[in-house]
Amino acid sequence: MSFPIHRMRRLRKTETIRNLVRETTLTRNDLVMPLFVCPGSRVKKPIASMPGIFQHSVDELVKEAKRLVDLGVQAVLLFGIPEYKDEHGHVACQEHGIVQKALRALKKETPRLYLIADVCNCEYTTHGHCGTVIDGEVDNDLTLATLGAQAVSLARAGVDMVAPSDMMDGRVARIRQVLDESHFEYLPIMSYAAKYASAFYGPFREAAESAPQFGNRASYQMDPANSNEALREIALDIEEGADLVMVKPALSYLDIIRRGKDEFNLPFAAYNVSGEYAMVKAAAQKGWIDENRLVLEILTSIKRAGADIIISYHTQEICNQL
Ligand code: PBG
């Protein structure tokens, strides 16, 4: 039976009825704000390709975190820009490393804020790859050692959750093992399980100063053309002990979020990445789109696709409207 018995427009007639039948509602509880911390003091350096986003020194980061808490932001994801880099990323494992310092300061000054830290080598290596390079290739098994050490070091500095983004095989198992050996049994791991080799990361690499100095990341990050493979990646990370899994980027991969969510029963995160943010900002600056509506539409669509957690640079501008 169809028209004229059925008229879809009946439930769209007024704002109230639209509110009553709405299937997806974005809330502050869904959002995580990424932050970049750099050395020095009183540094608040704008990132050209990401208007509104900065590299902050620890003192400025604390101010920014307080502002975010006042806006209703409850969780942040930290990335570090170290003072110097080395071959293997050992600099990321130091007790007084840049993210470790930030964690201690934030735990003290904004104790209610939930602190997630990225675990990866690309911001810390001279060559900008996510692991130890041997003969021009990222060596998987050697990289597991630095990733494990980095995770434990972040745990000691007070992190609430670690998020490995390197895409090495076996890293979730290794990180779980070394965390447990160091008595961090209750520290959750959010794995970037289905992370694609994406052109959408361009602006981030400016923000985190982490562009690879040779080649690309296609030998460890996923091929954007693949979807079945994403399910396998997710299944393996769950087996290895991931508490939450992430799909990244978000917008070109909403189908992956949906397939994953339908298949597995655990929380899913999606990363609305730097290039997605930059495109919105660029179009808004030209006056080509209604930015506020667009951002709400984008974030709602990511939630509708199945994401429980949305990591987005738009968090700060949208949180006080939710
Ligand atoms: C580190 C990492 C990247 C992003 C998050 N963690 C960059 C990359 O893989 O090159 C990208 C985030 C963004 O674009 O916002 N491996």
Residues whose N, C-alpha, C, O or C-beta is under 5 A from the ligand:
A	BS01	PBG	C120 C122 S165 F200 Y201 F204 V273 S274 G275
